[in-house]
Amino acid sequence: MVLGGALGSNFLLGILMMRGEHRRAVRAIYAFCRAADDAADLDPAKGNLGLALWREELALCYSGYPRAGLMRDLRPYIGKYGLKREYFEKLLQGMEMDLERRRYETMGELEEYCDCVAGAVGLLCLQVFGLHEDERARTYSRNLSIGLQVTNILRDAGVDAAINRVYIPQEDFRGFSYTEAQLKAGEVNMHWFELARSTVGRARSYFSRADRALDDDLRRKLVGPEIMRRTYQALLEKLSHELDAPVDRKIMRISPAEKLLIAFSTWAGFG
């Protein structure tokens, strides 16, 4: 769930709209995230071993002698932007949570997971942009990262349930009288509508908080993340209009043409 599928492609499109040095630094961060995520996901039985190897590479990167080429590419930006090792470690911690934990009781617990798998990446990017100490930018980044993850969770609910991963909080299942068995069966009923609409509203609220945190000057500096926000808000609205589709449907996506339109309109407005 970290950078998989559509999140990865949307992230790359946002990167392309960044200025040169920022673009190269964020691409190097993304390459590490992608490689570690793949090590955990491609062979779950060996996921912990794969993550241990990337944790070792991370340690070597900070000591000055990484073996992997992508870590040698990342190393100069660690020094230039002061990228905090704790954020990379937090990201790896989130990937370990995916291997070891399959349920979240409350939204507060899910937020902690989101802070690891998406929030840590956002904080690294803020360091690259020179905005790490700006409280408004940090508020924006955290709410954006949680909004992205909640949107992914709703979109992928049936697919994740099929592999026994359920990210929707257990308290929501109880509150709306919908069960995991119904989710796995792809059952659409009144209780699913209520649960899904609540999840849509939750994601909207995170995106709204992120949007309100920015003034025009900050928005221009965060054009890449803004492309992600607007793309995912478009995806969320598409999901909200198709809640009657089977829960186990194929993963819904924003078309390449839609992504490009959102990206260029955002860049033209604030770039």
Buried (B, 14 or more C-beta within 10 A) or exposed (E): BBBBBBBBBBBBBBBEBBEEEBBBBBBBBBBBBBBBBBBBBEEEEEBBEBBEBBBEBBBBBBEEEBEBEBBBBBBEBBEEBEBBEEBBBBBBBBBBBBBEEEBBEEBEBBBBBBBBBBBBBBBBBBBBBEBBEBEEBBBBBBBBBBBBBBBBBBBBBBBBBEEEBBBBBBBBBEEBEBEBEBBBBBBBEEBBBBBBEBBBEBBBBBBEBBBEBBEEEBBEBBBBBBBBBBBBBBBBEBBBEEBEBEBBBEEBBBEEEBBEBBBBEBBEEBB
